[in-house]
């Protein structure tokens, strides 16, 4: 597809809407919908061309936004960053996956990243993702949420004002507005599939769906204590549910494709293979990701007094099993996070009152790991984020700690939809 001076190469299944304005074209790639009583077309038509970001913040879903005018480009993604975007300094280009940028431009694998991935500190990580915005390709970086890429550098467009103090009712009102748009959007396009666990994040989301979904529970690493909880939830809701044992599947083309889609940060796992065999076309797995953005991730709080490379290294290193930190490992992480801090435009953010824990968890762990795990799942089953809204995140960040930093925040929301299910314990 040609738009002015730019060429868009699209997968045959990719959704795209192109809206033409006197100033240029707006290409919306992926799933996008208006969250606050305005349609996608209305939002795009009325947004200020020079400063579209507040208006585009009304969009939910999993998408990239490309604003193209002559030789000028601006590229951004949904609030969570669930539609990953990758870029390379010196290229007026972006791509949804690392390989889609690296291969056409002849970009070689990064030997320093390969060396890092061979370190024992990376090998023992419980969650496999690279420090900062690094990828396996030399000089290719992941775009951090709340930033856009213009072909030359990144620019931060949020936050714009200090956080506003909020109450629980403010937060739950924002949750209601969010799901009032999200639920009908999902139902209009997909059969939703939720993971049913003993936790609370997905439960708070599927409570808003009123039992109208399919459920799955992955048995790998499932603690025995969770099964009775899962069975009680399933019996209460009466949903179509099954336990998915990935070990009974063999590694095939779907798993291999998953390893390509994740950019090579780990081998493609059997989960994508299992999801492909269990859920056919038209299904969408709704991940509970975003829940910990809302209720906080206290494990990071003490490790992140600020957004310095050292503090970010400490927080990132909390995701590995018992293993010391070699000087080489610390040096690699420090370089990665120094670059990430610059490209994510972190200077001066202290003035806005967002705690480092919240920004780093959202823009690094969720955007660089969580969103890439969605890439990995795509060959098996398309997925969306359960909680993906910048106003919703801001409403959570504005709560007092004693009203926010616990699972009870989302448990109370689930109770508003289904009091009986809320009586089932969570862990």
MARVOLUM-911386 format. One record per residue (C-alpha): residue number from 1; x, y, z. Coordinates in Angstrom, 1 decimal, padded with zeros to 4 digits. Layout:
! MARVOLUM-911386
+-----+--------+--------+--------+
! num !      X !      Y !      Z !
+-----+--------+--------+--------+
! NUM !      X !      Y !      Z !
...
+-----+--------+--------+--------+
! end
This chain:
! MARVOLUM-911386
+-----+--------+--------+--------+
! num !      X !      Y !      Z !
+-----+--------+--------+--------+
!   1 !  000.0 !  000.0 !  000.0 !
!   2 !  001.4 !  003.4 ! -001.0 !
!   3 !  000.6 !  006.5 !  001.1 !
!   4 !  002.4 !  009.5 ! -000.3 !
!   5 !  006.1 !  008.9 ! -000.1 !
!   6 !  005.6 !  005.9 !  002.2 !
!   7 !  005.0 !  002.2 !  001.5 !
!   8 !  003.1 !  000.0 !  004.0 !
!   9 !  003.8 ! -003.7 !  003.8 !
!  10 !  000.9 ! -005.5 !  005.6 !
!  11 !  000.2 ! -009.1 !  006.6 !
!  12 ! -003.0 ! -010.2 !  004.7 !
!  13 ! -004.9 ! -010.4 !  008.0 !
!  14 ! -003.9 ! -007.0 !  009.2 !
!  15 ! -006.7 ! -004.5 !  009.8 !
!  16 ! -006.0 ! -001.0 !  008.6 !
!  17 ! -008.1 !  002.2 !  008.3 !
!  18 ! -006.6 !  005.2 !  006.4 !
!  19 ! -008.2 !  008.6 !  007.0 !
!  20 ! -007.2 !  011.4 !  004.7 !
!  21 ! -007.0 !  015.0 !  005.9 !
!  22 ! -005.8 !  018.2 !  004.2 !
!  23 ! -002.5 !  018.0 !  006.2 !
!  24 ! -001.8 !  014.3 !  005.4 !
!  25 ! -003.0 !  010.8 !  006.1 !
!  26 ! -003.6 !  008.9 !  009.3 !
!  27 ! -003.2 !  005.1 !  009.1 !
!  28 ! -004.6 !  003.2 !  012.0 !
!  29 ! -003.1 ! -000.3 !  011.9 !
!  30 ! -004.7 ! -003.0 !  014.0 !
!  31 ! -007.6 ! -002.9 !  016.5 !
!  32 ! -008.7 !  000.6 !  017.5 !
!  33 ! -012.0 !  002.0 !  018.9 !
!  34 ! -013.1 !  005.2 !  020.6 !
!  35 ! -013.4 !  004.8 !  024.4 !
!  36 ! -015.4 !  007.9 !  025.2 !
!  37 ! -018.5 !  008.2 !  023.0 !
!  38 ! -016.6 !  009.3 !  020.0 !
!  39 ! -015.9 !  007.1 !  017.0 !
!  40 ! -012.4 !  006.4 !  015.6 !
!  41 ! -013.3 !  008.4 !  012.5 !
!  42 ! -014.6 !  011.4 !  014.5 !
!  43 ! -011.5 !  011.4 !  016.7 !
!  44 ! -009.1 !  011.3 !  013.7 !
!  45 ! -011.1 !  014.0 !  011.8 !
!  46 ! -011.2 !  016.5 !  014.7 !
!  47 ! -007.8 !  016.0 !  016.3 !
!  48 ! -005.3 !  018.9 !  015.9 !
!  49 ! -002.7 !  017.8 !  013.3 !
!  50 !  000.3 !  019.3 !  015.0 !
!  51 ! -000.7 !  017.9 !  018.4 !
!  52 ! -002.9 !  014.8 !  018.0 !
!  53 ! -001.8 !  012.9 !  021.0 !
!  54 ! -004.4 !  013.9 !  023.6 !
!  55 ! -007.2 !  013.0 !  021.1 !
!  56 ! -005.5 !  009.8 !  020.1 !
!  57 ! -005.3 !  008.9 !  023.8 !
!  58 ! -009.0 !  008.3 !  023.6 !
!  59 ! -008.4 !  005.2 !  021.5 !
!  60 ! -008.4 !  001.7 !  022.9 !
!  61 ! -007.3 ! -001.6 !  021.4 !
!  62 ! -004.0 ! -002.9 !  020.0 !
!  63 ! -002.8 ! -000.7 !  017.2 !
!  64 ! -000.2 !  001.6 !  015.7 !
!  65 ! -000.9 !  005.1 !  014.5 !
!  66 !  001.0 !  006.5 !  011.5 !
!  67 !  000.7 !  010.1 !  010.7 !
!  68 !  002.2 !  010.7 !  007.2 !
!  69 !  002.6 !  014.0 !  005.4 !
!  70 !  005.0 !  014.3 !  002.5 !
!  71 !  008.3 !  013.0 !  003.7 !
!  72 !  007.3 !  013.5 !  007.4 !
!  73 !  006.3 !  010.6 !  009.6 !
!  74 !  005.2 !  010.2 !  013.2 !
!  75 !  004.5 !  006.7 !  014.6 !
!  76 !  003.0 !  005.7 !  018.0 !
!  77 !  001.1 !  002.9 !  019.5 !
!  78 ! -001.7 !  002.2 !  021.9 !
!  79 ! -001.3 !  003.3 !  025.6 !
!  80 !  000.1 ! -000.1 !  026.9 !
!  81 !  002.3 ! -000.4 !  023.8 !
!  82 !  000.7 ! -003.8 !  023.0 !
!  83 !  001.1 ! -003.3 !  019.3 !
!  84 !  004.9 ! -003.2 !  019.5 !
!  85 !  006.8 ! -000.9 !  017.2 !
!  86 !  010.5 ! -001.1 !  016.4 !
!  87 !  012.7 !  001.5 !  014.9 !
!  88 !  016.3 !  002.2 !  014.0 !
!  89 !  018.0 !  005.6 !  014.1 !
!  90 !  018.7 !  006.8 !  010.6 !
!  91 !  015.7 !  005.0 !  009.1 !
!  92 !  012.4 !  006.6 !  008.3 !
!  93 !  010.7 !  003.3 !  009.0 !
!  94 !  008.9 !  001.3 !  011.7 !
!  95 !  007.9 ! -002.3 !  012.0 !
!  96 !  005.7 ! -004.4 !  014.3 !
!  97 !  008.4 ! -007.1 !  014.7 !
!  98 !  012.2 ! -006.9 !  014.9 !
!  99 !  012.8 ! -009.1 !  011.9 !
! 100 !  010.4 ! -007.1 !  009.7 !
! 101 !  012.7 ! -004.1 !  010.1 !
! 102 !  016.1 ! -005.9 !  010.3 !
! 103 !  015.8 ! -008.1 !  007.3 !
! 104 !  014.7 ! -005.7 !  004.6 !
! 105 !  017.4 ! -003.2 !  005.6 !
! 106 !  020.2 ! -005.9 !  006.1 !
! 107 !  020.6 ! -005.2 !  009.8 !
! 108 !  022.8 ! -007.9 !  011.4 !
! 109 !  022.2 ! -009.6 !  014.7 !
! 110 !  023.8 ! -007.6 !  017.6 !
! 111 !  026.8 ! -009.6 !  018.8 !
! 112 !  026.8 ! -007.8 !  022.2 !
! 113 !  023.2 ! -008.8 !  022.8 !
! 114 !  024.0 ! -012.4 !  021.8 !
! 115 !  026.9 ! -012.3 !  024.3 !
! 116 !  024.6 ! -010.9 !  027.0 !
! 117 !  021.9 ! -013.6 !  026.3 !
! 118 !  024.6 ! -016.3 !  026.8 !
! 119 !  025.4 ! -015.0 !  030.3 !
! 120 !  024.1 ! -017.1 !  033.2 !
! 121 !  022.3 ! -014.1 !  034.6 !
! 122 !  020.1 ! -014.1 !  031.6 !
! 123 !  019.8 ! -017.8 !  031.3 !
! 124 !  018.3 ! -018.1 !  034.8 !
! 125 !  015.7 ! -015.3 !  034.4 !
! 126 !  012.2 ! -016.3 !  035.3 !
! 127 !  010.9 ! -013.9 !  032.6 !
! 128 !  013.1 ! -013.6 !  029.5 !
! 129 !  013.4 ! -010.1 !  028.1 !
! 130 !  016.3 ! -007.8 !  027.4 !
! 131 !  017.3 ! -004.8 !  029.5 !
! 132 !  016.1 ! -001.4 !  028.3 !
! 133 !  014.7 ! -001.2 !  024.8 !
! 134 !  017.3 ! -003.5 !  023.2 !
! 135 !  016.5 ! -006.1 !  020.6 !
! 136 !  018.5 ! -008.9 !  019.0 !
! 137 !  019.2 ! -006.7 !  016.0 !
! 138 !  022.0 ! -004.2 !  016.0 !
! 139 !  020.7 ! -000.7 !  016.6 !
! 140 !  017.0 ! -001.7 !  016.5 !
! 141 !  015.0 ! -000.5 !  019.5 !
! 142 !  011.5 ! -001.0 !  020.9 !
! 143 !  009.4 !  002.2 !  021.1 !
! 144 !  008.5 !  003.0 !  024.7 !
! 145 !  004.8 !  003.9 !  025.4 !
! 146 !  003.9 !  007.6 !  025.6 !
! 147 !  006.5 !  008.4 !  022.9 !
! 148 !  006.4 !  008.7 !  019.2 !
! 149 !  009.1 !  008.2 !  016.5 !
! 150 !  009.5 !  010.7 !  013.7 !
! 151 !  012.2 !  009.0 !  011.6 !
! 152 !  015.0 !  010.8 !  013.4 !
! 153 !  014.3 !  010.6 !  017.1 !
! 154 !  011.7 !  009.8 !  019.8 !
! 155 !  009.5 !  012.4 !  021.5 !
! 156 !  007.6 !  012.0 !  024.7 !
! 157 !  004.0 !  013.3 !  024.6 !
! 158 !  002.7 !  012.1 !  028.0 !
! 159 !  002.5 !  013.1 !  030.9 !
! 160 !  001.7 !  016.7 !  030.3 !
! 161 !  000.6 !  017.8 !  033.7 !
! 162 !  001.2 !  016.7 !  037.3 !
! 163 ! -001.0 !  013.7 !  038.5 !
! 164 ! -004.3 !  014.6 !  039.9 !
! 165 ! -005.4 !  013.0 !  043.2 !
! 166 ! -008.3 !  010.6 !  042.8 !
! 167 ! -010.7 !  008.6 !  044.9 !
! 168 ! -011.8 !  005.0 !  044.6 !
! 169 ! -015.1 !  006.2 !  043.1 !
! 170 ! -013.1 !  008.1 !  040.5 !
! 171 ! -011.2 !  005.0 !  039.6 !
! 172 ! -014.1 !  002.7 !  039.5 !
! 173 ! -016.0 !  005.2 !  037.4 !
! 174 ! -013.1 !  005.2 !  034.9 !
! 175 ! -013.2 !  001.4 !  034.9 !
! 176 ! -016.9 !  001.4 !  034.1 !
! 177 ! -016.4 !  003.8 !  031.2 !
! 178 ! -013.5 !  001.7 !  029.9 !
! 179 ! -015.4 ! -001.6 !  029.9 !
! 180 ! -018.5 !  000.0 !  028.6 !
! 181 ! -016.6 !  000.5 !  025.3 !
! 182 ! -014.2 ! -002.5 !  025.5 !
! 183 ! -016.7 ! -005.3 !  026.0 !
! 184 ! -019.0 ! -004.5 !  023.0 !
! 185 ! -015.9 ! -003.8 !  020.8 !
! 186 ! -014.4 ! -007.3 !  021.6 !
! 187 ! -017.8 ! -009.0 !  021.2 !
! 188 ! -018.3 ! -007.3 !  017.8 !
! 189 ! -015.1 ! -008.9 !  016.4 !
! 190 ! -014.1 ! -011.9 !  018.4 !
! 191 ! -015.0 ! -014.8 !  020.7 !
! 192 ! -013.2 ! -013.8 !  023.9 !
! 193 ! -011.1 ! -016.3 !  025.8 !
! 194 ! -009.9 ! -015.5 !  029.3 !
! 195 ! -007.4 ! -017.3 !  031.5 !
! 196 ! -009.1 ! -018.5 !  034.6 !
! 197 ! -006.7 ! -018.6 !  037.5 !
! 198 ! -006.6 ! -018.1 !  041.3 !
! 199 ! -005.5 ! -014.5 !  040.7 !
! 200 ! -007.5 ! -011.4 !  040.6 !
! 201 ! -006.5 ! -009.4 !  037.5 !
! 202 ! -008.3 ! -011.4 !  034.8 !
! 203 ! -011.2 ! -012.0 !  037.2 !
! 204 ! -011.8 ! -008.3 !  037.5 !
! 205 ! -011.8 ! -008.1 !  033.7 !
! 206 ! -014.0 ! -011.1 !  032.9 !
! 207 ! -016.5 ! -010.0 !  035.6 !
! 208 ! -017.4 ! -007.2 !  033.2 !
! 209 ! -018.1 ! -009.7 !  030.5 !
! 210 ! -020.9 ! -011.3 !  032.5 !
! 211 ! -019.8 ! -014.9 !  031.9 !
! 212 ! -020.0 ! -014.5 !  028.1 !
! 213 ! -016.6 ! -015.9 !  027.2 !
! 214 ! -014.6 ! -019.1 !  026.9 !
! 215 ! -012.2 ! -020.0 !  029.7 !
! 216 ! -008.8 ! -021.7 !  029.7 !
! 217 ! -006.3 ! -022.6 !  032.5 !
! 218 ! -002.8 ! -023.5 !  031.6 !
! 219 ! -001.6 ! -026.5 !  033.7 !
! 220 !  002.2 ! -025.8 !  033.4 !
! 221 !  003.4 ! -024.4 !  036.7 !
! 222 ! -000.2 ! -024.2 !  038.0 !
! 223 ! -000.1 ! -024.5 !  041.8 !
! 224 ! -002.4 ! -027.2 !  043.2 !
! 225 ! -004.1 ! -024.7 !  045.5 !
! 226 ! -005.4 ! -022.9 !  042.5 !
! 227 ! -007.5 ! -025.7 !  041.0 !
! 228 ! -010.3 ! -025.7 !  043.5 !
! 229 ! -010.6 ! -021.9 !  043.1 !
! 230 ! -010.7 ! -022.3 !  039.3 !
! 231 ! -013.3 ! -025.0 !  039.5 !
! 232 ! -015.5 ! -022.9 !  041.7 !
! 233 ! -015.3 ! -019.9 !  039.4 !
! 234 ! -016.1 ! -022.1 !  036.4 !
! 235 ! -019.1 ! -023.7 !  038.1 !
! 236 ! -020.4 ! -020.4 !  039.2 !
! 237 ! -020.2 ! -018.8 !  035.8 !
! 238 ! -021.1 ! -021.9 !  033.8 !
! 239 ! -018.5 ! -020.9 !  031.1 !
! 240 ! -017.0 ! -023.3 !  028.5 !
! 241 ! -013.7 ! -024.0 !  030.1 !
! 242 ! -010.8 ! -026.4 !  029.7 !
! 243 ! -007.5 ! -027.1 !  031.3 !
! 244 ! -004.7 ! -026.8 !  028.7 !
! 245 ! -001.7 ! -029.1 !  029.2 !
! 246 !  000.9 ! -027.8 !  026.8 !
! 247 !  003.3 ! -030.8 !  027.4 !
! 248 !  001.1 ! -033.0 !  025.3 !
! 249 !  001.8 ! -030.9 !  022.2 !
! 250 !  004.9 ! -031.2 !  020.0 !
! 251 !  006.9 ! -028.3 !  018.8 !
! 252 !  005.8 ! -027.6 !  015.3 !
! 253 !  005.4 ! -024.7 !  012.8 !
! 254 !  003.4 ! -022.6 !  015.2 !
! 255 !  006.0 ! -022.8 !  018.0 !
! 256 !  008.7 ! -022.0 !  015.5 !
! 257 !  006.8 ! -019.0 !  014.2 !
! 258 !  006.3 ! -017.8 !  017.8 !
! 259 !  010.1 ! -017.8 !  018.2 !
! 260 !  010.5 ! -015.6 !  015.2 !
! 261 !  007.7 ! -013.3 !  016.2 !
! 262 !  009.3 ! -012.6 !  019.6 !
! 263 !  012.4 ! -011.4 !  018.0 !
! 264 !  014.5 ! -014.3 !  019.1 !
! 265 !  014.6 ! -013.5 !  022.8 !
! 266 !  013.7 ! -017.1 !  023.6 !
! 267 !  012.7 ! -020.2 !  021.7 !
! 268 !  009.0 ! -020.3 !  020.7 !
! 269 !  007.2 ! -022.2 !  023.4 !
! 270 !  004.5 ! -024.9 !  023.2 !
! 271 !  001.8 ! -022.6 !  024.5 !
! 272 !  001.3 ! -021.0 !  021.1 !
! 273 !  001.1 ! -024.5 !  019.6 !
! 274 ! -001.5 ! -025.5 !  022.2 !
! 275 ! -003.6 ! -022.4 !  021.8 !
! 276 ! -003.6 ! -022.8 !  018.0 !
! 277 ! -004.9 ! -026.3 !  018.3 !
! 278 ! -007.5 ! -025.4 !  020.9 !
! 279 ! -008.9 ! -022.1 !  019.7 !
! 280 ! -009.6 ! -021.6 !  016.0 !
! 281 ! -009.9 ! -018.4 !  014.0 !
! 282 ! -012.1 ! -015.7 !  015.4 !
! 283 ! -011.0 ! -016.2 !  019.0 !
! 284 ! -009.1 ! -013.5 !  021.0 !
! 285 ! -007.3 ! -014.2 !  024.2 !
! 286 ! -007.8 ! -011.4 !  026.7 !
! 287 ! -004.7 ! -011.1 !  028.9 !
! 288 ! -005.0 ! -009.8 !  032.4 !
! 289 ! -001.9 ! -007.6 !  031.7 !
! 290 ! -002.4 ! -004.1 !  032.8 !
! 291 ! -003.8 ! -005.1 !  036.2 !
! 292 ! -000.5 ! -004.7 !  037.9 !
! 293 ! -000.1 ! -001.3 !  036.3 !
! 294 ! -003.3 ! -000.3 !  038.0 !
! 295 ! -002.7 ! -001.9 !  041.5 !
! 296 !  001.1 ! -001.3 !  041.5 !
! 297 !  004.1 ! -003.6 !  041.5 !
! 298 !  005.6 ! -003.1 !  045.0 !
! 299 !  008.5 ! -005.5 !  044.3 !
! 300 !  009.9 ! -002.6 !  042.2 !
! 301 !  009.2 !  000.2 !  044.7 !
! 302 !  012.2 ! -000.2 !  047.0 !
! 303 !  014.5 ! -001.0 !  044.1 !
! 304 !  013.5 !  002.2 !  042.1 !
! 305 !  014.1 !  005.3 !  044.2 !
! 306 !  014.7 !  007.0 !  040.8 !
! 307 !  014.9 !  006.3 !  037.1 !
! 308 !  018.7 !  006.1 !  037.0 !
! 309 !  020.4 !  003.2 !  035.1 !
! 310 !  021.6 !  001.7 !  038.4 !
! 311 !  018.1 !  001.7 !  039.8 !
! 312 !  016.6 !  000.3 !  036.7 !
! 313 !  019.2 ! -002.4 !  036.6 !
! 314 !  018.3 ! -003.4 !  040.2 !
! 315 !  014.6 ! -003.6 !  039.3 !
! 316 !  015.2 ! -005.6 !  036.2 !
! 317 !  017.5 ! -008.0 !  038.0 !
! 318 !  014.7 ! -008.9 !  040.5 !
! 319 !  013.4 ! -011.2 !  037.7 !
! 320 !  016.1 ! -013.8 !  038.0 !
! 321 !  016.6 ! -016.8 !  040.2 !
! 322 !  019.5 ! -017.0 !  042.6 !
! 323 !  022.6 ! -015.9 !  040.7 !
! 324 !  025.2 ! -013.3 !  041.3 !
! 325 !  025.8 ! -010.3 !  039.2 !
! 326 !  029.1 ! -010.3 !  037.3 !
! 327 !  030.8 ! -007.1 !  036.3 !
! 328 !  030.1 ! -007.8 !  032.7 !
! 329 !  026.4 ! -008.3 !  033.4 !
! 330 !  026.2 ! -005.0 !  035.4 !
! 331 !  028.0 ! -003.2 !  032.6 !
! 332 !  025.7 ! -004.5 !  029.9 !
! 333 !  022.6 ! -003.5 !  031.9 !
! 334 !  024.0 ! -000.1 !  032.7 !
! 335 !  024.6 !  000.7 !  029.0 !
! 336 !  021.2 ! -000.6 !  028.0 !
! 337 !  019.3 !  001.4 !  030.6 !
! 338 !  021.4 !  004.5 !  030.0 !
! 339 !  020.3 !  004.3 !  026.3 !
! 340 !  016.7 !  003.5 !  027.3 !
! 341 !  016.5 !  006.4 !  029.6 !
! 342 !  017.5 !  008.8 !  026.8 !
! 343 !  015.3 !  007.3 !  024.1 !
! 344 !  012.3 !  007.1 !  026.4 !
! 345 !  012.9 !  010.7 !  027.3 !
! 346 !  012.9 !  010.3 !  031.1 !
! 347 !  014.6 !  013.6 !  032.0 !
! 348 !  012.3 !  015.9 !  034.0 !
! 349 !  009.5 !  013.4 !  034.6 !
! 350 !  010.0 !  013.7 !  038.4 !
! 351 !  008.0 !  017.0 !  038.1 !
! 352 !  004.8 !  015.1 !  037.2 !
! 353 !  004.5 !  013.1 !  040.4 !
! 354 !  004.5 !  009.6 !  038.8 !
! 355 !  006.4 !  007.2 !  041.0 !
! 356 !  009.4 !  005.5 !  039.2 !
! 357 !  007.9 !  002.1 !  040.0 !
! 358 !  004.8 !  002.8 !  037.9 !
! 359 !  006.5 !  004.3 !  034.9 !
! 360 !  009.2 !  001.7 !  034.7 !
! 361 !  006.8 ! -001.3 !  035.2 !
! 362 !  004.5 !  000.0 !  032.5 !
! 363 !  007.0 !  001.3 !  029.9 !
! 364 !  009.7 ! -001.4 !  030.4 !
! 365 !  008.4 ! -004.7 !  031.8 !
! 366 !  005.0 ! -004.5 !  030.3 !
! 367 !  005.9 ! -002.8 !  027.0 !
! 368 !  009.1 ! -004.6 !  026.3 !
! 369 !  008.2 ! -008.0 !  027.7 !
! 370 !  004.4 ! -008.3 !  028.0 !
! 371 !  003.7 ! -006.8 !  024.6 !
! 372 !  006.4 ! -009.0 !  023.0 !
! 373 !  004.8 ! -012.1 !  024.6 !
! 374 !  001.6 ! -011.1 !  022.7 !
! 375 !  003.7 ! -011.2 !  019.5 !
! 376 !  004.8 ! -014.7 !  020.5 !
! 377 !  001.3 ! -015.8 !  021.0 !
! 378 ! -000.1 ! -014.4 !  017.8 !
! 379 !  000.7 ! -017.4 !  015.6 !
! 380 ! -001.4 ! -019.5 !  017.9 !
! 381 ! -004.1 ! -017.0 !  019.1 !
! 382 ! -004.5 ! -013.3 !  018.7 !
! 383 ! -004.7 ! -011.4 !  022.0 !
! 384 ! -005.7 ! -008.1 !  023.6 !
! 385 ! -004.8 ! -006.4 !  026.9 !
! 386 ! -007.6 ! -006.4 !  029.5 !
! 387 ! -006.7 ! -003.0 !  030.9 !
! 388 ! -005.4 ! -000.6 !  028.2 !
! 389 ! -006.2 !  003.0 !  028.9 !
! 390 ! -004.1 !  006.0 !  029.8 !
! 391 ! -006.9 !  007.8 !  031.7 !
! 392 ! -007.5 !  004.6 !  033.6 !
! 393 ! -003.8 !  004.3 !  034.5 !
! 394 ! -003.8 !  007.9 !  035.6 !
! 395 ! -006.9 !  007.4 !  037.8 !
! 396 ! -005.1 !  004.5 !  039.5 !
! 397 ! -001.8 !  006.4 !  039.9 !
! 398 ! -003.7 !  009.2 !  041.6 !
! 399 ! -005.0 !  007.0 !  044.4 !
! 400 ! -003.5 !  007.1 !  047.9 !
! 401 ! -001.3 !  004.1 !  048.5 !
! 402 ! -003.5 !  002.6 !  051.1 !
! 403 ! -006.4 !  002.5 !  048.6 !
! 404 ! -004.4 !  001.3 !  045.7 !
! 405 ! -001.4 ! -001.0 !  046.4 !
! 406 ! -003.2 ! -004.3 !  047.0 !
! 407 ! -005.2 ! -006.9 !  045.0 !
! 408 ! -008.2 ! -005.7 !  046.9 !
! 409 ! -008.5 ! -002.7 !  044.5 !
! 410 ! -009.5 ! -005.1 !  041.6 !
! 411 ! -011.3 ! -007.5 !  043.9 !
! 412 ! -013.7 ! -004.7 !  044.9 !
! 413 ! -014.3 ! -003.9 !  041.2 !
! 414 ! -015.1 ! -007.6 !  040.5 !
! 415 ! -017.6 ! -007.5 !  043.4 !
! 416 ! -019.5 ! -004.6 !  041.8 !
! 417 ! -020.3 ! -006.9 !  038.8 !
! 418 ! -020.6 ! -010.3 !  040.5 !
! 419 ! -020.9 ! -010.3 !  044.3 !
! 420 ! -021.2 ! -014.1 !  044.4 !
! 421 ! -018.0 ! -014.6 !  042.5 !
! 422 ! -016.2 ! -012.1 !  044.6 !
! 423 ! -016.8 ! -014.4 !  047.6 !
! 424 ! -014.5 ! -017.0 !  046.0 !
! 425 ! -011.0 ! -016.5 !  047.4 !
! 426 ! -008.1 ! -015.3 !  045.3 !
! 427 ! -004.4 ! -015.6 !  045.8 !
+-----+--------+--------+--------+
! end
